[in-house]
Amino acid sequence: MAMKKFVLSWLMFIYFNCCYSQDMFHEFLKKFNTIKLPIENILELTDNDTLNGKLTNDIIIRSQNQKPQIIDKNGKLMPVKQYYGLYPEKPFKYGYRGKELFYYSKIIAIGRVSLNSNYESFIVKVVDVETTFYDLWNFSKNGKALSVICLF
């Protein structure tokens, strides 16, 4: 009897957790305005609004069962290894003339692009201490990460 209660509780926990993460993903998508292709000048699309690094990582990276995958030129599906990691969550601490200073990275929702009606695709821009880069993310409609490509 105790085992049945445990299994039932565990199944309910998994069910509610999955539904909650899908809701978080759909709320997250609302932060991205739709942009049309072709993108003529991506610098003009930059918004001043910054996404929260921890929340972004929780939704698009940590909540996933596996890393996003790519299809290589031979048609083989493989997990992304290059350009994949967590977005900055904390300010970068540095010192100057004995003062403790902080650099706050920006994670910017550039926009959603319609590559295929069966998928959700969006571009994220990150301005970090040493680099600025753009990632193109592709997700299933229910929030499963399918691929990420570093555009620049």
C-alpha positions in Angstrom: 0.0 0.0 0.0 2.8 2.4 0.9 4.5 1.6 -2.4 1.4 2.4 -4.4 1.1 5.8 -2.7 4.7 6.5 -3.4 4.5 5.6 -7.0 1.2 7.6 -7.4 2.8 10.6 -5.7 5.9 10.3 -7.9 3.8 10.1 -11.1 1.8 13.2 -10.1 5.0 15.1 -9.3 6.4 14.3 -12.7 3.2 15.2 -14.5 2.9 18.6 -12.7 6.6 19.3 -13.2 6.3 18.7 -16.9 3.2 20.9 -17.3 4.8 23.7 -15.2 8.0 23.7 -17.4 5.9 23.9 -20.5 4.0 26.9 -19.1 7.3 28.5 -18.2 8.6 27.9 -21.7 5.5 29.5 -23.3 5.7 32.5 -21.0 9.4 32.8 -21.9 8.5 32.9 -25.6 6.3 35.9 -25.1 9.5 37.9 -24.4 10.5 37.5 -28.0 8.9 39.7 -30.7 8.3 38.1 -34.1 10.8 39.1 -36.7 10.6 38.5 -40.4 13.3 36.9 -42.6 15.6 37.8 -44.1 17.2 39.8 -41.3 18.9 42.7 -43.0 20.6 44.3 -40.0 20.5 42.3 -36.8 22.1 45.3 -34.8 18.8 47.2 -35.4 16.8 44.4 -33.7 18.7 44.7 -30.4 16.3 45.5 -27.5 17.4 47.1 -24.2 15.4 44.6 -22.2 17.7 42.0 -20.6 16.6 38.4 -19.8 17.4 36.9 -16.4 20.4 34.5 -16.8 19.3 32.0 -14.2 15.7 31.9 -15.4 16.9 31.6 -19.1 19.2 28.7 -18.1 16.4 27.0 -16.1 13.9 27.2 -19.0 16.0 26.4 -22.1 18.9 24.4 -20.7 18.4 22.9 -17.2 14.8 21.7 -17.8 15.8 19.6 -20.8 16.3 15.8 -20.6 19.2 16.0 -23.0 21.4 18.5 -24.8 20.2 19.9 -28.1 21.3 18.1 -31.2 22.4 18.9 -34.7 22.4 17.0 -37.9 25.9 16.9 -39.5 26.5 17.1 -43.2 26.2 13.3 -43.5 22.7 13.4 -41.9 23.8 12.0 -38.6 22.1 13.4 -35.4 24.5 14.3 -32.7 24.5 16.4 -29.5 25.9 19.9 -29.7 29.3 20.1 -28.1 30.7 23.4 -29.3 29.1 26.8 -28.3 26.9 25.1 -25.7 26.9 26.2 -22.1 25.1 28.2 -19.5 24.4 31.8 -20.0 25.9 34.2 -17.4 23.9 34.3 -14.2 26.1 36.4 -12.0 28.0 39.6 -12.5 31.7 39.3 -13.4 33.8 40.6 -10.4 37.0 42.5 -11.1 39.2 45.1 -9.4 40.5 48.5 -10.5 42.8 50.6 -8.3 41.8 48.7 -5.2 38.1 48.9 -5.9 35.8 46.0 -6.3 33.8 46.4 -9.5 31.2 44.3 -11.4 30.4 43.8 -15.0 26.8 42.8 -15.7 26.3 40.7 -18.8 23.3 41.2 -20.9 21.1 38.4 -22.3 18.8 39.9 -24.9 15.7 38.5 -26.6 16.3 39.5 -30.2 13.2 37.8 -31.6 11.3 34.8 -32.8 11.7 33.7 -36.4 9.4 31.4 -38.3 11.6 28.7 -39.9 8.9 26.0 -39.8 5.4 26.1 -38.4 6.0 22.9 -36.4 8.8 24.5 -34.3 9.6 27.5 -32.1 12.8 29.3 -33.1 14.3 32.4 -31.5 17.5 34.4 -31.4 19.3 35.3 -28.2 22.1 37.9 -28.0 24.6 37.7 -25.2 27.0 40.6 -24.4 29.5 39.3 -22.0 32.9 40.5 -20.6 35.0 39.3 -23.5 32.6 38.4 -26.2 29.2 39.1 -27.9 27.4 36.3 -29.6 24.1 35.3 -31.1 22.4 31.9 -30.6 19.6 30.5 -32.7 17.5 28.1 -30.6 15.0 25.6 -32.1 12.4 24.0 -29.9 9.4 21.7 -30.3 6.0 23.3 -29.7 6.0 21.7 -26.2 9.3 23.2 -25.1 11.8 20.4 -26.0 15.2 21.8 -27.1 16.1 20.5 -30.5 19.1 22.5 -31.6 21.2 25.5 -30.9 23.4 27.2 -33.4 25.9 30.0 -32.7 25.2 32.5 -35.5 28.0 35.0 -34.7 
